Structures are given as structure tokens and as C-alpha cells.
């Protein structure tokens, strides 16, 4: 799944679909940032980031915490992710 694939869920009238879109988008961004950090550490990125590994790692940690909260909320609200 890519961000583009979440568009219809984002536009849905029901909150559960929009909730899924939010979760999927965050999950996609976490994966991509994690992949980027792996390449950054290995020196295989095709560009040199402006931000340090520390800043990007802190961002990923926050995003992963947010994702965990969304997972917990999904269980409470019976949203099947």
C-alpha cells in the first residue's frame, strides 16, 4: 500500500475509514523513514540529508509511538486495521 491508495478512505463519510487512512498513512511513512535511516547509517543514500540521524531517529520514534496509540485506540473502538 502507498499513500495514494488511502485517498478513498480519507474521503469516506465514516470515521472508521478515515481512521484507517490515518493509520495506514502513518505506517507507510514510518516504513519509509525507517528504510531511509537504514540507508543513511549504511552510507547508501543517493543524497545527503540536511538533518542528522539523531533528529530523524527521534522523529521516527515519535511516529512509532503515535502508531502504537492508534493501534490501541483501534482495539478499543473495534476498528479492524
HTML snippet that shows the backbone in 3Dmol.js (N, CA, C, O; Angstrom):
<script src="https://3Dmol.org/build/3Dmol-min.js"></script>
<div id="view" style="width:600px;height:400px;position:relative"></div>
<script>
const pdb = `
ATOM      1  N   UNK A   1       0.839  -1.174   0.000  1.00  0.00           N
ATOM      2  CA  UNK A   1       0.000   0.000   0.000  1.00  0.00           C
ATOM      3  C   UNK A   1       0.891   1.246   0.000  1.00  0.00           C
ATOM      4  O   UNK A   1       1.918   1.299   0.676  1.00  0.00           O
ATOM      5  N   UNK A   2       0.474   2.222  -0.761  1.00  0.00           N
ATOM      6  CA  UNK A   2       1.161   3.508  -0.826  1.00  0.00           C
ATOM      7  C   UNK A   2       0.179   4.608  -0.399  1.00  0.00           C
ATOM      8  O   UNK A   2      -1.024   4.366  -0.292  1.00  0.00           O
ATOM      9  N   UNK A   3       0.694   5.797  -0.161  1.00  0.00           N
ATOM     10  CA  UNK A   3      -0.161   6.902   0.273  1.00  0.00           C
ATOM     11  C   UNK A   3      -1.338   7.117  -0.675  1.00  0.00           C
ATOM     12  O   UNK A   3      -2.458   7.381  -0.237  1.00  0.00           O
ATOM     13  N   UNK A   4      -1.078   7.005  -1.960  1.00  0.00           N
ATOM     14  CA  UNK A   4      -2.126   7.188  -2.969  1.00  0.00           C
ATOM     15  C   UNK A   4      -3.308   6.246  -2.724  1.00  0.00           C
ATOM     16  O   UNK A   4      -4.458   6.603  -2.980  1.00  0.00           O
ATOM     17  N   UNK A   5      -3.020   5.056  -2.232  1.00  0.00           N
ATOM     18  CA  UNK A   5      -4.061   4.048  -2.019  1.00  0.00           C
ATOM     19  C   UNK A   5      -4.999   4.389  -0.865  1.00  0.00           C
ATOM     20  O   UNK A   5      -6.021   3.725  -0.689  1.00  0.00           O
ATOM     21  N   UNK A   6      -4.675   5.403  -0.085  1.00  0.00           N
ATOM     22  CA  UNK A   6      -5.507   5.763   1.064  1.00  0.00           C
ATOM     23  C   UNK A   6      -6.490   6.892   0.765  1.00  0.00           C
ATOM     24  O   UNK A   6      -7.271   7.280   1.634  1.00  0.00           O
ATOM     25  N   UNK A   7      -6.457   7.405  -0.428  1.00  0.00           N
ATOM     26  CA  UNK A   7      -7.278   8.577  -0.765  1.00  0.00           C
ATOM     27  C   UNK A   7      -8.766   8.325  -0.543  1.00  0.00           C
ATOM     28  O   UNK A   7      -9.445   9.144   0.076  1.00  0.00           O
ATOM     29  N   UNK A   8      -9.273   7.216  -1.036  1.00  0.00           N
ATOM     30  CA  UNK A   8     -10.709   6.935  -0.892  1.00  0.00           C
ATOM     31  C   UNK A   8     -11.106   6.788   0.574  1.00  0.00           C
ATOM     32  O   UNK A   8     -12.180   7.235   0.977  1.00  0.00           O
ATOM     33  N   UNK A   9     -10.239   6.164   1.371  1.00  0.00           N
ATOM     34  CA  UNK A   9     -10.527   6.037   2.800  1.00  0.00           C
ATOM     35  C   UNK A   9     -10.563   7.414   3.465  1.00  0.00           C
ATOM     36  O   UNK A   9     -11.389   7.659   4.344  1.00  0.00           O
ATOM     37  N   UNK A  10      -9.673   8.306   3.048  1.00  0.00           N
ATOM     38  CA  UNK A  10      -9.635   9.652   3.621  1.00  0.00           C
ATOM     39  C   UNK A  10     -10.921  10.424   3.329  1.00  0.00           C
ATOM     40  O   UNK A  10     -11.358  11.242   4.138  1.00  0.00           O
ATOM     41  N   UNK A  11     -11.518  10.160   2.181  1.00  0.00           N
ATOM     42  CA  UNK A  11     -12.712  10.888   1.767  1.00  0.00           C
ATOM     43  C   UNK A  11     -14.001  10.238   2.253  1.00  0.00           C
ATOM     44  O   UNK A  11     -15.083  10.779   2.029  1.00  0.00           O
ATOM     45  N   UNK A  12     -13.906   9.095   2.910  1.00  0.00           N
ATOM     46  CA  UNK A  12     -15.094   8.348   3.333  1.00  0.00           C
ATOM     47  C   UNK A  12     -15.893   9.125   4.379  1.00  0.00           C
ATOM     48  O   UNK A  12     -15.321   9.870   5.174  1.00  0.00           O
ATOM     49  N   UNK A  13     -17.199   8.950   4.374  1.00  0.00           N
ATOM     50  CA  UNK A  13     -18.030   9.667   5.348  1.00  0.00           C
ATOM     51  C   UNK A  13     -17.934   9.100   6.770  1.00  0.00           C
ATOM     52  O   UNK A  13     -18.227   9.808   7.734  1.00  0.00           O
ATOM     53  N   UNK A  14     -17.531   7.840   6.911  1.00  0.00           N
ATOM     54  CA  UNK A  14     -17.486   7.248   8.248  1.00  0.00           C
ATOM     55  C   UNK A  14     -16.095   7.392   8.863  1.00  0.00           C
ATOM     56  O   UNK A  14     -15.077   7.293   8.179  1.00  0.00           O
ATOM     57  N   UNK A  15     -16.086   7.626  10.163  1.00  0.00           N
ATOM     58  CA  UNK A  15     -14.822   7.893  10.849  1.00  0.00           C
ATOM     59  C   UNK A  15     -13.904   6.681  10.873  1.00  0.00           C
ATOM     60  O   UNK A  15     -12.683   6.841  10.901  1.00  0.00           O
ATOM     61  N   UNK A  16     -14.459   5.473  10.863  1.00  0.00           N
ATOM     62  CA  UNK A  16     -13.608   4.292  10.909  1.00  0.00           C
ATOM     63  C   UNK A  16     -12.735   4.184   9.658  1.00  0.00           C
ATOM     64  O   UNK A  16     -11.573   3.787   9.743  1.00  0.00           O
ATOM     65  N   UNK A  17     -13.279   4.529   8.526  1.00  0.00           N
ATOM     66  CA  UNK A  17     -12.493   4.511   7.294  1.00  0.00           C
ATOM     67  C   UNK A  17     -11.427   5.591   7.327  1.00  0.00           C
ATOM     68  O   UNK A  17     -10.285   5.351   6.933  1.00  0.00           O
ATOM     69  N   UNK A  18     -11.789   6.773   7.793  1.00  0.00           N
ATOM     70  CA  UNK A  18     -10.803   7.849   7.894  1.00  0.00           C
ATOM     71  C   UNK A  18      -9.726   7.498   8.917  1.00  0.00           C
ATOM     72  O   UNK A  18      -8.555   7.828   8.727  1.00  0.00           O
ATOM     73  N   UNK A  19     -10.117   6.835   9.993  1.00  0.00           N
ATOM     74  CA  UNK A  19      -9.163   6.373  10.996  1.00  0.00           C
ATOM     75  C   UNK A  19      -8.175   5.398  10.360  1.00  0.00           C
ATOM     76  O   UNK A  19      -6.970   5.491  10.593  1.00  0.00           O
ATOM     77  N   UNK A  20      -8.681   4.469   9.561  1.00  0.00           N
ATOM     78  CA  UNK A  20      -7.808   3.517   8.869  1.00  0.00           C
ATOM     79  C   UNK A  20      -6.832   4.251   7.954  1.00  0.00           C
ATOM     80  O   UNK A  20      -5.648   3.917   7.909  1.00  0.00           O
ATOM     81  N   UNK A  21      -7.328   5.247   7.226  1.00  0.00           N
ATOM     82  CA  UNK A  21      -6.459   6.021   6.336  1.00  0.00           C
ATOM     83  C   UNK A  21      -5.340   6.686   7.128  1.00  0.00           C
ATOM     84  O   UNK A  21      -4.181   6.661   6.713  1.00  0.00           O
ATOM     85  N   UNK A  22      -5.683   7.275   8.255  1.00  0.00           N
ATOM     86  CA  UNK A  22      -4.681   7.925   9.097  1.00  0.00           C
ATOM     87  C   UNK A  22      -3.621   6.921   9.550  1.00  0.00           C
ATOM     88  O   UNK A  22      -2.422   7.193   9.496  1.00  0.00           O
ATOM     89  N   UNK A  23      -4.090   5.758   9.996  1.00  0.00           N
ATOM     90  CA  UNK A  23      -3.161   4.728  10.460  1.00  0.00           C
ATOM     91  C   UNK A  23      -2.276   4.242   9.309  1.00  0.00           C
ATOM     92  O   UNK A  23      -1.057   4.157   9.457  1.00  0.00           O
ATOM     93  N   UNK A  24      -2.883   3.928   8.173  1.00  0.00           N
ATOM     94  CA  UNK A  24      -2.106   3.411   7.041  1.00  0.00           C
ATOM     95  C   UNK A  24      -1.080   4.423   6.559  1.00  0.00           C
ATOM     96  O   UNK A  24       0.051   4.060   6.235  1.00  0.00           O
ATOM     97  N   UNK A  25      -1.473   5.702   6.509  1.00  0.00           N
ATOM     98  CA  UNK A  25      -0.541   6.739   6.079  1.00  0.00           C
ATOM     99  C   UNK A  25       0.647   6.832   7.036  1.00  0.00           C
ATOM    100  O   UNK A  25       1.796   6.936   6.608  1.00  0.00           O
ATOM    101  N   UNK A  26       0.356   6.795   8.321  1.00  0.00           N
ATOM    102  CA  UNK A  26       1.425   6.846   9.304  1.00  0.00           C
ATOM    103  C   UNK A  26       2.333   5.631   9.184  1.00  0.00           C
ATOM    104  O   UNK A  26       3.555   5.755   9.260  1.00  0.00           O
ATOM    105  N   UNK A  27       1.740   4.460   8.997  1.00  0.00           N
ATOM    106  CA  UNK A  27       2.520   3.238   8.863  1.00  0.00           C
ATOM    107  C   UNK A  27       3.435   3.294   7.639  1.00  0.00           C
ATOM    108  O   UNK A  27       4.594   2.886   7.704  1.00  0.00           O
ATOM    109  N   UNK A  28       2.918   3.790   6.547  1.00  0.00           N
ATOM    110  CA  UNK A  28       3.715   3.935   5.320  1.00  0.00           C
ATOM    111  C   UNK A  28       4.879   4.888   5.566  1.00  0.00           C
ATOM    112  O   UNK A  28       6.012   4.605   5.178  1.00  0.00           O
ATOM    113  N   UNK A  29       4.598   6.008   6.206  1.00  0.00           N
ATOM    114  CA  UNK A  29       5.655   6.993   6.481  1.00  0.00           C
ATOM    115  C   UNK A  29       6.707   6.442   7.443  1.00  0.00           C
ATOM    116  O   UNK A  29       7.898   6.717   7.298  1.00  0.00           O
ATOM    117  N   UNK A  30       6.258   5.664   8.420  1.00  0.00           N
ATOM    118  CA  UNK A  30       7.214   5.031   9.352  1.00  0.00           C
ATOM    119  C   UNK A  30       8.136   4.079   8.600  1.00  0.00           C
ATOM    120  O   UNK A  30       9.351   4.095   8.797  1.00  0.00           O
ATOM    121  N   UNK A  31       7.557   3.259   7.745  1.00  0.00           N
ATOM    122  CA  UNK A  31       8.367   2.310   6.964  1.00  0.00           C
ATOM    123  C   UNK A  31       9.392   3.033   6.111  1.00  0.00           C
ATOM    124  O   UNK A  31      10.562   2.653   6.070  1.00  0.00           O
ATOM    125  N   UNK A  32       8.943   4.077   5.430  1.00  0.00           N
ATOM    126  CA  UNK A  32       9.842   4.795   4.521  1.00  0.00           C
ATOM    127  C   UNK A  32      10.957   5.521   5.282  1.00  0.00           C
ATOM    128  O   UNK A  32      12.107   5.535   4.844  1.00  0.00           O
ATOM    129  N   UNK A  33      10.611   6.115   6.411  1.00  0.00           N
ATOM    130  CA  UNK A  33      11.636   6.791   7.200  1.00  0.00           C
ATOM    131  C   UNK A  33      12.610   5.772   7.785  1.00  0.00           C
ATOM    132  O   UNK A  33      13.816   6.015   7.830  1.00  0.00           O
ATOM    133  N   UNK A  34      12.093   4.652   8.226  1.00  0.00           N
ATOM    134  CA  UNK A  34      12.962   3.597   8.755  1.00  0.00           C
ATOM    135  C   UNK A  34      13.919   3.090   7.678  1.00  0.00           C
ATOM    136  O   UNK A  34      15.106   2.898   7.941  1.00  0.00           O
ATOM    137  N   UNK A  35      13.407   2.875   6.475  1.00  0.00           N
ATOM    138  CA  UNK A  35      14.258   2.440   5.354  1.00  0.00           C
ATOM    139  C   UNK A  35      15.328   3.492   5.046  1.00  0.00           C
ATOM    140  O   UNK A  35      16.489   3.164   4.798  1.00  0.00           O
ATOM    141  N   UNK A  36      14.914   4.753   5.067  1.00  0.00           N
ATOM    142  CA  UNK A  36      15.863   5.829   4.800  1.00  0.00           C
ATOM    143  C   UNK A  36      16.964   5.854   5.855  1.00  0.00           C
ATOM    144  O   UNK A  36      18.141   6.013   5.529  1.00  0.00           O
ATOM    145  N   UNK A  37      16.574   5.696   7.127  1.00  0.00           N
ATOM    146  CA  UNK A  37      17.563   5.699   8.201  1.00  0.00           C
ATOM    147  C   UNK A  37      18.542   4.534   8.071  1.00  0.00           C
ATOM    148  O   UNK A  37      19.731   4.689   8.347  1.00  0.00           O
ATOM    149  N   UNK A  38      18.051   3.385   7.657  1.00  0.00           N
ATOM    150  CA  UNK A  38      18.938   2.238   7.447  1.00  0.00           C
ATOM    151  C   UNK A  38      19.969   2.564   6.378  1.00  0.00           C
ATOM    152  O   UNK A  38      21.159   2.296   6.548  1.00  0.00           O
ATOM    153  N   UNK A  39      19.507   3.147   5.273  1.00  0.00           N
ATOM    154  CA  UNK A  39      20.431   3.515   4.194  1.00  0.00           C
ATOM    155  C   UNK A  39      21.376   4.628   4.635  1.00  0.00           C
ATOM    156  O   UNK A  39      22.548   4.641   4.258  1.00  0.00           O
ATOM    157  N   UNK A  40      20.863   5.556   5.430  1.00  0.00           N
ATOM    158  CA  UNK A  40      21.687   6.657   5.948  1.00  0.00           C
ATOM    159  C   UNK A  40      22.833   6.084   6.783  1.00  0.00           C
ATOM    160  O   UNK A  40      23.989   6.473   6.615  1.00  0.00           O
ATOM    161  N   UNK A  41      22.501   5.161   7.680  1.00  0.00           N
ATOM    162  CA  UNK A  41      23.523   4.545   8.537  1.00  0.00           C
ATOM    163  C   UNK A  41      24.540   3.732   7.730  1.00  0.00           C
ATOM    164  O   UNK A  41      25.724   3.679   8.064  1.00  0.00           O
ATOM    165  N   UNK A  42      24.046   3.102   6.659  1.00  0.00           N
ATOM    166  CA  UNK A  42      24.921   2.272   5.816  1.00  0.00           C
ATOM    167  C   UNK A  42      25.688   3.081   4.778  1.00  0.00           C
ATOM    168  O   UNK A  42      26.542   2.547   4.070  1.00  0.00           O
ATOM    169  N   UNK A  43      25.380   4.371   4.691  1.00  0.00           N
ATOM    170  CA  UNK A  43      26.048   5.213   3.705  1.00  0.00           C
ATOM    171  C   UNK A  43      25.613   4.937   2.273  1.00  0.00           C
ATOM    172  O   UNK A  43      26.369   5.184   1.334  1.00  0.00           O
ATOM    173  N   UNK A  44      24.383   4.419   2.100  1.00  0.00           N
ATOM    174  CA  UNK A  44      23.911   4.065   0.760  1.00  0.00           C
ATOM    175  C   UNK A  44      22.784   4.961   0.250  1.00  0.00           C
ATOM    176  O   UNK A  44      22.158   4.649  -0.763  1.00  0.00           O
ATOM    177  N   UNK A  45      22.521   6.070   0.941  1.00  0.00           N
ATOM    178  CA  UNK A  45      21.506   7.006   0.443  1.00  0.00           C
ATOM    179  C   UNK A  45      22.047   7.702  -0.805  1.00  0.00           C
ATOM    180  O   UNK A  45      23.235   8.019  -0.868  1.00  0.00           O
ATOM    181  N   UNK A  46      21.184   7.944  -1.803  1.00  0.00           N
ATOM    182  CA  UNK A  46      21.642   8.622  -3.012  1.00  0.00           C
ATOM    183  C   UNK A  46      21.751  10.143  -2.845  1.00  0.00           C
ATOM    184  O   UNK A  46      22.006  10.863  -3.811  1.00  0.00           O
ATOM    185  N   UNK A  47      21.556  10.617  -1.624  1.00  0.00           N
ATOM    186  CA  UNK A  47      21.674  12.051  -1.344  1.00  0.00           C
ATOM    187  C   UNK A  47      22.173  12.206   0.092  1.00  0.00           C
ATOM    188  O   UNK A  47      22.211  11.238   0.851  1.00  0.00           O
ATOM    189  N   UNK A  48      22.553  13.424   0.454  1.00  0.00           N
ATOM    190  CA  UNK A  48      22.985  13.706   1.816  1.00  0.00           C
ATOM    191  C   UNK A  48      21.891  14.497   2.513  1.00  0.00           C
ATOM    192  O   UNK A  48      21.622  15.639   2.140  1.00  0.00           O
ATOM    193  N   UNK A  49      21.255  13.905   3.525  1.00  0.00           N
ATOM    194  CA  UNK A  49      20.190  14.610   4.238  1.00  0.00           C
ATOM    195  C   UNK A  49      20.715  15.853   4.958  1.00  0.00           C
ATOM    196  O   UNK A  49      21.874  15.902   5.368  1.00  0.00           O
ATOM    197  N   UNK A  50      19.867  16.830   5.102  1.00  0.00           N
ATOM    198  CA  UNK A  50      20.204  18.039   5.835  1.00  0.00           C
ATOM    199  C   UNK A  50      20.144  17.769   7.336  1.00  0.00           C
ATOM    200  O   UNK A  50      20.939  18.309   8.105  1.00  0.00           O
ATOM    201  N   UNK A  51      19.182  16.917   7.749  1.00  0.00           N
ATOM    202  CA  UNK A  51      19.020  16.579   9.168  1.00  0.00           C
ATOM    203  C   UNK A  51      19.972  15.463   9.569  1.00  0.00           C
ATOM    204  O   UNK A  51      20.366  14.626   8.757  1.00  0.00           O
ATOM    205  N   UNK A  52      20.321  15.481  10.823  1.00  0.00           N
ATOM    206  CA  UNK A  52      21.187  14.431  11.361  1.00  0.00           C
ATOM    207  C   UNK A  52      20.395  13.141  11.570  1.00  0.00           C
ATOM    208  O   UNK A  52      19.164  13.146  11.610  1.00  0.00           O
ATOM    209  N   UNK A  53      21.121  12.056  11.698  1.00  0.00           N
ATOM    210  CA  UNK A  53      20.496  10.770  12.008  1.00  0.00           C
ATOM    211  C   UNK A  53      19.729  10.873  13.324  1.00  0.00           C
ATOM    212  O   UNK A  53      18.658  10.283  13.467  1.00  0.00           O
ATOM    213  N   UNK A  54      20.272  11.617  14.279  1.00  0.00           N
ATOM    214  CA  UNK A  54      19.628  11.750  15.583  1.00  0.00           C
ATOM    215  C   UNK A  54      18.258  12.407  15.474  1.00  0.00           C
ATOM    216  O   UNK A  54      17.300  11.952  16.100  1.00  0.00           O
ATOM    217  N   UNK A  55      18.158  13.459  14.696  1.00  0.00           N
ATOM    218  CA  UNK A  55      16.878  14.152  14.530  1.00  0.00           C
ATOM    219  C   UNK A  55      15.870  13.237  13.829  1.00  0.00           C
ATOM    220  O   UNK A  55      14.719  13.133  14.252  1.00  0.00           O
ATOM    221  N   UNK A  56      16.306  12.585  12.770  1.00  0.00           N
ATOM    222  CA  UNK A  56      15.405  11.696  12.038  1.00  0.00           C
ATOM    223  C   UNK A  56      14.997  10.489  12.879  1.00  0.00           C
ATOM    224  O   UNK A  56      13.859  10.027  12.793  1.00  0.00           O
ATOM    225  N   UNK A  57      15.912   9.984  13.681  1.00  0.00           N
ATOM    226  CA  UNK A  57      15.599   8.865  14.568  1.00  0.00           C
ATOM    227  C   UNK A  57      14.584   9.272  15.632  1.00  0.00           C
ATOM    228  O   UNK A  57      13.694   8.494  15.975  1.00  0.00           O
ATOM    229  N   UNK A  58      14.717  10.481  16.149  1.00  0.00           N
ATOM    230  CA  UNK A  58      13.761  10.997  17.135  1.00  0.00           C
ATOM    231  C   UNK A  58      12.379  11.137  16.502  1.00  0.00           C
ATOM    232  O   UNK A  58      11.367  10.824  17.130  1.00  0.00           O
ATOM    233  N   UNK A  59      12.342  11.603  15.272  1.00  0.00           N
ATOM    234  CA  UNK A  59      11.073  11.727  14.554  1.00  0.00           C
ATOM    235  C   UNK A  59      10.432  10.354  14.403  1.00  0.00           C
ATOM    236  O   UNK A  59       9.239  10.195  14.660  1.00  0.00           O
ATOM    237  N   UNK A  60      11.210   9.365  13.990  1.00  0.00           N
ATOM    238  CA  UNK A  60      10.675   8.019  13.803  1.00  0.00           C
ATOM    239  C   UNK A  60      10.142   7.460  15.122  1.00  0.00           C
ATOM    240  O   UNK A  60       9.089   6.824  15.151  1.00  0.00           O
ATOM    241  N   UNK A  61      10.864   7.696  16.197  1.00  0.00           N
ATOM    242  CA  UNK A  61      10.421   7.197  17.499  1.00  0.00           C
ATOM    243  C   UNK A  61       9.049   7.773  17.861  1.00  0.00           C
ATOM    244  O   UNK A  61       8.168   7.046  18.319  1.00  0.00           O
ATOM    245  N   UNK A  62       8.875   9.066  17.658  1.00  0.00           N
ATOM    246  CA  UNK A  62       7.583   9.710  17.934  1.00  0.00           C
ATOM    247  C   UNK A  62       6.483   9.145  17.043  1.00  0.00           C
ATOM    248  O   UNK A  62       5.368   8.892  17.500  1.00  0.00           O
ATOM    249  N   UNK A  63       6.804   8.954  15.788  1.00  0.00           N
ATOM    250  CA  UNK A  63       5.826   8.401  14.849  1.00  0.00           C
ATOM    251  C   UNK A  63       5.429   6.988  15.248  1.00  0.00           C
ATOM    252  O   UNK A  63       4.259   6.623  15.144  1.00  0.00           O
ATOM    253  N   UNK A  64       6.380   6.196  15.700  1.00  0.00           N
ATOM    254  CA  UNK A  64       6.089   4.826  16.126  1.00  0.00           C
ATOM    255  C   UNK A  64       5.242   4.816  17.397  1.00  0.00           C
ATOM    256  O   UNK A  64       4.386   3.948  17.564  1.00  0.00           O
ATOM    257  N   UNK A  65       5.474   5.764  18.283  1.00  0.00           N
ATOM    258  CA  UNK A  65       4.639   5.876  19.479  1.00  0.00           C
ATOM    259  C   UNK A  65       3.209   6.248  19.099  1.00  0.00           C
ATOM    260  O   UNK A  65       2.252   5.694  19.639  1.00  0.00           O
ATOM    261  N   UNK A  66       3.072   7.168  18.187  1.00  0.00           N
ATOM    262  CA  UNK A  66       1.760   7.579  17.688  1.00  0.00           C
ATOM    263  C   UNK A  66       1.048   6.392  17.056  1.00  0.00           C
ATOM    264  O   UNK A  66      -0.142   6.183  17.291  1.00  0.00           O
ATOM    265  N   UNK A  67       1.772   5.611  16.253  1.00  0.00           N
ATOM    266  CA  UNK A  67       1.196   4.427  15.612  1.00  0.00           C
ATOM    267  C   UNK A  67       0.714   3.432  16.667  1.00  0.00           C
ATOM    268  O   UNK A  67      -0.349   2.831  16.517  1.00  0.00           O
ATOM    269  N   UNK A  68       1.482   3.263  17.712  1.00  0.00           N
ATOM    270  CA  UNK A  68       1.101   2.360  18.799  1.00  0.00           C
ATOM    271  C   UNK A  68      -0.183   2.829  19.479  1.00  0.00           C
ATOM    272  O   UNK A  68      -1.045   2.017  19.816  1.00  0.00           O
ATOM    273  N   UNK A  69      -0.306   4.125  19.678  1.00  0.00           N
ATOM    274  CA  UNK A  69      -1.524   4.684  20.272  1.00  0.00           C
ATOM    275  C   UNK A  69      -2.716   4.443  19.358  1.00  0.00           C
ATOM    276  O   UNK A  69      -3.800   4.093  19.824  1.00  0.00           O
ATOM    277  N   UNK A  70      -2.518   4.630  18.061  1.00  0.00           N
ATOM    278  CA  UNK A  70      -3.607   4.373  17.118  1.00  0.00           C
ATOM    279  C   UNK A  70      -4.012   2.903  17.128  1.00  0.00           C
ATOM    280  O   UNK A  70      -5.195   2.585  17.005  1.00  0.00           O
ATOM    281  N   UNK A  71      -3.048   2.011  17.271  1.00  0.00           N
ATOM    282  CA  UNK A  71      -3.359   0.581  17.347  1.00  0.00           C
ATOM    283  C   UNK A  71      -4.190   0.274  18.593  1.00  0.00           C
ATOM    284  O   UNK A  71      -5.156  -0.487  18.533  1.00  0.00           O
ATOM    285  N   UNK A  72      -3.812   0.861  19.697  1.00  0.00           N
ATOM    286  CA  UNK A  72      -4.575   0.664  20.940  1.00  0.00           C
ATOM    287  C   UNK A  72      -5.983   1.215  20.797  1.00  0.00           C
ATOM    288  O   UNK A  72      -6.952   0.564  21.186  1.00  0.00           O
ATOM    289  N   UNK A  73      -6.095   2.399  20.245  1.00  0.00           N
ATOM    290  CA  UNK A  73      -7.402   3.012  20.045  1.00  0.00           C
ATOM    291  C   UNK A  73      -8.258   2.172  19.101  1.00  0.00           C
ATOM    292  O   UNK A  73      -9.462   2.031  19.314  1.00  0.00           O
ATOM    293  N   UNK A  74      -7.647   1.618  18.068  1.00  0.00           N
ATOM    294  CA  UNK A  74      -8.381   0.775  17.128  1.00  0.00           C
ATOM    295  C   UNK A  74      -8.996  -0.431  17.841  1.00  0.00           C
ATOM    296  O   UNK A  74     -10.136  -0.808  17.571  1.00  0.00           O
ATOM    297  N   UNK A  75      -8.238  -1.023  18.741  1.00  0.00           N
ATOM    298  CA  UNK A  75      -8.778  -2.153  19.501  1.00  0.00           C
ATOM    299  C   UNK A  75      -9.961  -1.715  20.360  1.00  0.00           C
ATOM    300  O   UNK A  75     -10.987  -2.393  20.398  1.00  0.00           O
ATOM    301  N   UNK A  76      -9.823  -0.610  21.031  1.00  0.00           N
ATOM    302  CA  UNK A  76     -10.891  -0.102  21.907  1.00  0.00           C
ATOM    303  C   UNK A  76     -12.139   0.224  21.101  1.00  0.00           C
ATOM    304  O   UNK A  76     -13.253  -0.070  21.536  1.00  0.00           O
ATOM    305  N   UNK A  77     -11.963   0.828  19.930  1.00  0.00           N
ATOM    306  CA  UNK A  77     -13.097   1.289  19.121  1.00  0.00           C
ATOM    307  C   UNK A  77     -13.538   0.258  18.082  1.00  0.00           C
ATOM    308  O   UNK A  77     -14.400   0.534  17.248  1.00  0.00           O
ATOM    309  N   UNK A  78     -12.947  -0.912  18.143  1.00  0.00           N
ATOM    310  CA  UNK A  78     -13.294  -2.006  17.218  1.00  0.00           C
ATOM    311  C   UNK A  78     -13.130  -1.616  15.748  1.00  0.00           C
ATOM    312  O   UNK A  78     -14.010  -1.844  14.918  1.00  0.00           O
ATOM    313  N   UNK A  79     -11.978  -1.024  15.460  1.00  0.00           N
ATOM    314  CA  UNK A  79     -11.621  -0.675  14.086  1.00  0.00           C
ATOM    315  C   UNK A  79     -10.622  -1.714  13.618  1.00  0.00           C
ATOM    316  O   UNK A  79      -9.538  -1.839  14.189  1.00  0.00           O
ATOM    317  N   UNK A  80     -10.974  -2.452  12.592  1.00  0.00           N
ATOM    318  CA  UNK A  80     -10.114  -3.518  12.084  1.00  0.00           C
ATOM    319  C   UNK A  80      -9.067  -2.931  11.143  1.00  0.00           C
ATOM    320  O   UNK A  80      -9.370  -2.548  10.014  1.00  0.00           O
ATOM    321  N   UNK A  81      -7.836  -2.868  11.628  1.00  0.00           N
ATOM    322  CA  UNK A  81      -6.741  -2.347  10.818  1.00  0.00           C
ATOM    323  C   UNK A  81      -6.153  -3.459   9.976  1.00  0.00           C
ATOM    324  O   UNK A  81      -5.213  -3.228   9.216  1.00  0.00           O
TER     325      UNK A  81
END
`;
const viewer = $3Dmol.createViewer("view");
viewer.addModel(pdb, "pdb");
viewer.setStyle({}, {cartoon: {color: "spectrum"}});
viewer.zoomTo();
viewer.render();
</script>
